[in-house]
């Protein structure tokens, strides 16, 4: 029996579908190279995001497809990732591929915790990430990332954001006393957002995560007007009152013509560390049902856990993924992967459209 050829390998790979992007690996340009040697085929697969939620599925499908070829006994996969841009071409922040706003219809639902988890989860996957604290009335990102009290450096006319655990961070909290109340009208908040977008040297980023203030006020409007966004993620808790506000937040982004990439249910449930009893303190599953009703993705639920709160207060967000119970870190990783998947899906849809340049 003749050995498999490279053309046959590509033919088999063209039958393997990316479960999210709705296309085969060859047409999606995810196969970068193929090597065949003595019954072993090695395939270089480039994922559209380091935190791809379907990596394991793609790997098993590639192996199954290639083992159907003659004399192929072993399949090896070399993985890489290249985050693709999911924003229309724009002169504003051209080196940032994706800008994702994280909002909530009301305060107290863990929006900033979710924003920090997304930023550090994406960074842990190997992506270049920035975190912009646009919650000008209650900036908590400096505390949660361990850089409270830092003063950003100035280079020429640009502000250089400090790096916190490999994530670039910018916040109004760096510039005001922590006990000072910011009593600002909308135009002042608008000016800060513009400065953070135009005068901060973010450099090249795969993702810029923007932590919005709660509610449906001036800051989301300013952000949507000033720069093309990849989309927005809405955070809520499961109880009915929070879900009502979450619905308003989703509708607000729709009116601003910003895609809602999904909904996160925070404080989804609690597991007692002593006895293992699960308690759904704020109800459970409401965010998923609301997302389904509104026609937006459900990105997952984050359980209520004391370690998550403690590491946020202590400014060591990386430990949310490494020093929490397995069910917590697994839930947070799932949310990050699902968010990355929705961003990749947005980039693929954008690639299928005629080129749009925003002046």
KETOR-239673 format. One record per residue (C-alpha): residue number from 1; chain; x, y, z. Coordinates in steps of 0.1 Angstrom, whole numbers. Each point is the difference from the previous one (the first is absolute). Example, Ala and Ser with C-alpha at 12.3 -4.5 7.8 and 13.67 -1.06 7.14 Angstrom:
# residues 2
- n; chain; c1; c2; c3
- 1; A; 123; -45; 78
- 2; A; 14; 34; -7
# end
This chain:
# residues 359
- n; chain; c1; c2; c3
- 1; A; 0; 0; 0
- 2; A; 14; 34; -10
- 3; A; 9; 25; 27
- 4; A; -22; 30; 6
- 5; A; 8; 31; -19
- 6; A; -1; 36; 11
- 7; A; -29; 7; -22
- 8; A; -19; -29; 16
- 9; A; 8; 15; 34
- 10; A; -14; 34; -9
- 11; A; -30; -17; -15
- 12; A; -8; -18; 32
- 13; A; 6; 32; 20
- 14; A; -25; 18; -22
- 15; A; -26; -23; 15
- 16; A; 8; 12; 36
- 17; A; -23; 28; 11
- 18; A; 8; 27; 25
- 19; A; -30; -4; 24
- 20; A; -3; 37; 5
- 21; A; 10; 17; -32
- 22; A; -22; -22; -22
- 23; A; 27; -8; -26
- 24; A; 26; -26; -6
- 25; A; 36; 4; 12
- 26; A; 15; 3; -35
- 27; A; -24; 27; -12
- 28; A; 4; 19; 33
- 29; A; 38; 0; -6
- 30; A; 6; -17; 33
- 31; A; 23; -27; -15
- 32; A; 34; 16; -3
- 33; A; 21; -31; -9
- 34; A; 1; -37; -3
- 35; A; 28; -26; 3
- 36; A; -2; -37; -9
- 37; A; 27; -24; 11
- 38; A; -2; -38; 4
- 39; A; -36; -4; 10
- 40; A; -1; 32; 20
- 41; A; -16; 32; -11
- 42; A; 6; 33; 19
- 43; A; -24; 28; -5
- 44; A; 5; 36; 11
- 45; A; -33; 15; 10
- 46; A; -4; 37; 6
- 47; A; -29; 8; 23
- 48; A; -18; 34; -2
- 49; A; 6; 6; 37
- 50; A; 23; -16; 26
- 51; A; -30; -6; 23
- 52; A; -20; -18; -27
- 53; A; -28; -20; 17
- 54; A; 0; -26; -27
- 55; A; 37; -10; -1
- 56; A; -5; -35; 13
- 57; A; -29; -7; -24
- 58; A; 20; 13; -30
- 59; A; 29; -22; 11
- 60; A; -20; -32; 3
- 61; A; -18; 7; -33
- 62; A; 33; 6; -18
- 63; A; 15; -33; 13
- 64; A; -32; -20; -9
- 65; A; 0; 14; -36
- 66; A; 37; -6; -7
- 67; A; 0; -35; 14
- 68; A; -23; -10; -28
- 69; A; 28; 5; -25
- 70; A; 22; -29; -11
- 71; A; 31; -8; 21
- 72; A; -7; 29; 25
- 73; A; 5; -14; 35
- 74; A; 9; 30; 20
- 75; A; -13; 36; -1
- 76; A; 18; 28; 17
- 77; A; -14; 36; 3
- 78; A; 21; 31; 4
- 79; A; -21; 28; 14
- 80; A; 4; 37; -4
- 81; A; -24; 29; 3
- 82; A; -4; 33; -19
- 83; A; -27; 23; 14
- 84; A; -19; 16; -28
- 85; A; -14; 35; 0
- 86; A; -38; 2; 4
- 87; A; -3; 38; -3
- 88; A; -5; 20; -32
- 89; A; 32; 16; -12
- 90; A; 5; 34; 17
- 91; A; 28; 25; 6
- 92; A; -10; -1; 37
- 93; A; 22; -26; 19
- 94; A; 10; -19; -32
- 95; A; 23; -23; 20
- 96; A; -28; -13; 22
- 97; A; -18; -29; -16
- 98; A; -30; -3; 23
- 99; A; -16; 24; 24
- 100; A; -26; -16; 23
- 101; A; -22; 20; 24
- 102; A; -11; -17; 32
- 103; A; -32; 16; 15
- 104; A; -29; -7; 23
- 105; A; -34; 14; 5
- 106; A; 6; 6; 37
- 107; A; 28; 2; 25
- 108; A; 10; -28; 24
- 109; A; -1; -29; -25
- 110; A; 37; -5; -3
- 111; A; 5; 18; -33
- 112; A; 36; 10; 8
- 113; A; 9; -34; 13
- 114; A; -13; -15; -33
- 115; A; 20; 26; -20
- 116; A; 32; -8; 19
- 117; A; -6; -37; -4
- 118; A; -5; 4; -37
- 119; A; 32; 20; -4
- 120; A; 22; -23; 20
- 121; A; -16; -31; -14
- 122; A; 8; 11; -35
- 123; A; 35; 10; 11
- 124; A; 6; -34; 15
- 125; A; -9; -16; -34
- 126; A; 28; 19; -16
- 127; A; -17; 31; -13
- 128; A; 11; 37; 3
- 129; A; -25; 17; 21
- 130; A; -8; 34; 14
- 131; A; -26; 10; 26
- 132; A; -16; 34; -1
- 133; A; -19; 12; 31
- 134; A; -28; 21; -14
- 135; A; -19; -1; 32
- 136; A; 10; 36; 8
- 137; A; -24; 4; 29
- 138; A; 12; -31; 19
- 139; A; 33; -12; -14
- 140; A; 9; -33; 16
- 141; A; 24; -15; -26
- 142; A; 32; 14; 16
- 143; A; -8; -17; 33
- 144; A; -10; -33; -17
- 145; A; 31; -1; -22
- 146; A; 24; 9; 28
- 147; A; 12; 33; -14
- 148; A; -19; 25; 22
- 149; A; 21; 30; 7
- 150; A; 21; -4; -32
- 151; A; 5; 31; -22
- 152; A; 1; -6; -37
- 153; A; 32; 11; -18
- 154; A; -1; 27; -27
- 155; A; 18; -4; -33
- 156; A; -2; 31; -21
- 157; A; -38; 7; -2
- 158; A; -10; -35; 8
- 159; A; -9; -17; 32
- 160; A; 17; -34; 5
- 161; A; -23; -24; 19
- 162; A; 15; -20; 28
- 163; A; 2; -38; -5
- 164; A; -16; -21; 27
- 165; A; 9; -37; -4
- 166; A; 5; 4; -37
- 167; A; -32; 19; -6
- 168; A; 1; 37; -9
- 169; A; -23; 20; 23
- 170; A; -14; 35; -1
- 171; A; -24; 17; 24
- 172; A; -11; 34; 13
- 173; A; 9; -15; 34
- 174; A; 36; 6; -8
- 175; A; -6; 37; -2
- 176; A; -23; 8; 30
- 177; A; 0; -6; 37
- 178; A; -17; -33; 9
- 179; A; -23; 18; 24
- 180; A; -10; 28; -23
- 181; A; -35; -2; -15
- 182; A; -1; 8; -37
- 183; A; -30; 22; -5
- 184; A; 1; 4; -37
- 185; A; -25; 8; -27
- 186; A; -1; -20; -32
- 187; A; 23; 22; -21
- 188; A; 28; -5; 26
- 189; A; -4; -38; -1
- 190; A; 0; 2; -38
- 191; A; 33; 19; 1
- 192; A; 16; -27; 21
- 193; A; -11; -27; -23
- 194; A; 14; 19; -29
- 195; A; 33; 5; 17
- 196; A; 3; -37; 9
- 197; A; -6; -9; -36
- 198; A; 21; 27; -17
- 199; A; 28; 8; 24
- 200; A; 9; -34; 16
- 201; A; 27; -20; -17
- 202; A; -17; -34; 0
- 203; A; 24; -14; -26
- 204; A; -10; -32; -18
- 205; A; -28; -19; 17
- 206; A; -21; -30; -9
- 207; A; -27; 11; 24
- 208; A; -8; 32; 19
- 209; A; -26; -7; 27
- 210; A; -19; 31; 11
- 211; A; -17; 0; 34
- 212; A; -30; 23; -3
- 213; A; -19; 16; 29
- 214; A; -33; -17; 8
- 215; A; -32; 11; -16
- 216; A; -8; 16; -33
- 217; A; 15; 34; 2
- 218; A; 25; 23; -18
- 219; A; 31; -22; 0
- 220; A; -13; -29; -22
- 221; A; -14; 26; -24
- 222; A; 34; 19; -1
- 223; A; 19; -32; -6
- 224; A; -23; -12; -28
- 225; A; 1; 34; -17
- 226; A; 38; 4; 2
- 227; A; 13; -34; -12
- 228; A; -12; -32; -18
- 229; A; -5; -27; 26
- 230; A; 2; -37; -5
- 231; A; -30; -3; 23
- 232; A; -12; 0; 36
- 233; A; -5; -25; 27
- 234; A; -27; 4; 27
- 235; A; 5; -13; 35
- 236; A; -29; -7; 24
- 237; A; -10; -21; 29
- 238; A; -29; -26; -2
- 239; A; -27; 18; 20
- 240; A; -29; 16; -18
- 241; A; 8; 36; 9
- 242; A; 36; -2; -14
- 243; A; -13; -18; -32
- 244; A; -24; 29; -7
- 245; A; 29; 24; 1
- 246; A; 21; -24; -21
- 247; A; -27; 0; -27
- 248; A; 2; 38; -1
- 249; A; 38; -1; -4
- 250; A; -3; -25; -29
- 251; A; -27; 23; -16
- 252; A; 23; 30; 5
- 253; A; 28; -16; -19
- 254; A; -24; -9; -28
- 255; A; -11; 36; -3
- 256; A; 36; 11; -1
- 257; A; 5; -26; -28
- 258; A; 26; -19; 21
- 259; A; -2; -38; -3
- 260; A; -7; -18; 33
- 261; A; 26; -28; 1
- 262; A; -18; -16; 29
- 263; A; -12; 0; 36
- 264; A; 19; -12; 31
- 265; A; -19; -12; 31
- 266; A; 21; 9; 30
- 267; A; -6; -14; 35
- 268; A; -17; -28; -18
- 269; A; 1; -24; 30
- 270; A; 19; -7; 32
- 271; A; 17; -32; 12
- 272; A; 8; -3; 37
- 273; A; 37; -8; 4
- 274; A; -7; -20; 31
- 275; A; -29; -23; -10
- 276; A; -2; 4; -38
- 277; A; -36; 11; 1
- 278; A; -10; 21; -30
- 279; A; -22; 30; 7
- 280; A; -15; 22; -27
- 281; A; -2; 31; 21
- 282; A; -12; 24; -27
- 283; A; -19; -26; -20
- 284; A; 17; -17; -30
- 285; A; -3; -1; -38
- 286; A; -18; 33; -4
- 287; A; 28; 15; -21
- 288; A; 1; -29; -24
- 289; A; -38; 1; -5
- 290; A; 1; 38; -5
- 291; A; 29; -3; -25
- 292; A; -20; -26; -19
- 293; A; -31; 22; 0
- 294; A; 20; 30; -13
- 295; A; 18; -20; -26
- 296; A; 35; 5; 14
- 297; A; 26; -26; 10
- 298; A; 3; -12; 36
- 299; A; 37; 0; 9
- 300; A; -3; -19; 33
- 301; A; -4; 3; 37
- 302; A; 26; 10; 26
- 303; A; -7; -14; 35
- 304; A; 1; 20; 32
- 305; A; 33; -8; 17
- 306; A; 19; 17; 28
- 307; A; 34; -4; -17
- 308; A; -11; 19; -31
- 309; A; -10; 29; 22
- 310; A; 32; -3; 21
- 311; A; 23; 0; -30
- 312; A; -18; 29; -15
- 313; A; 4; 20; 32
- 314; A; 37; -10; 2
- 315; A; 7; 10; -36
- 316; A; 12; -34; -11
- 317; A; -26; -9; -27
- 318; A; 22; -28; -15
- 319; A; -8; -20; 31
- 320; A; -37; -1; -9
- 321; A; 11; -26; -25
- 322; A; 27; -19; 19
- 323; A; -9; 2; 37
- 324; A; -38; -6; 0
- 325; A; -19; -33; 1
- 326; A; 0; -19; -33
- 327; A; -37; 7; -6
- 328; A; 6; 38; 3
- 329; A; 31; 1; -23
- 330; A; -17; -23; -25
- 331; A; -31; 23; -1
- 332; A; 21; 31; -5
- 333; A; 21; -16; -27
- 334; A; -32; -11; -18
- 335; A; -13; 36; 1
- 336; A; 33; 13; -14
- 337; A; 1; -27; -28
- 338; A; -37; 7; -10
- 339; A; 7; 37; -1
- 340; A; 31; -6; -22
- 341; A; -21; -22; -22
- 342; A; -27; 26; -5
- 343; A; 27; 26; -9
- 344; A; 15; -24; -26
- 345; A; -34; -6; -14
- 346; A; -5; 38; -4
- 347; A; 34; 3; -18
- 348; A; -10; -28; -24
- 349; A; -33; 18; -8
- 350; A; 18; 32; -5
- 351; A; 24; -17; -24
- 352; A; -29; -11; -21
- 353; A; -13; 35; -4
- 354; A; 12; 27; -25
- 355; A; 29; 20; 15
- 356; A; -13; 29; 21
- 357; A; 23; 28; 9
- 358; A; -11; 25; 27
- 359; A; 16; 34; -5
# end
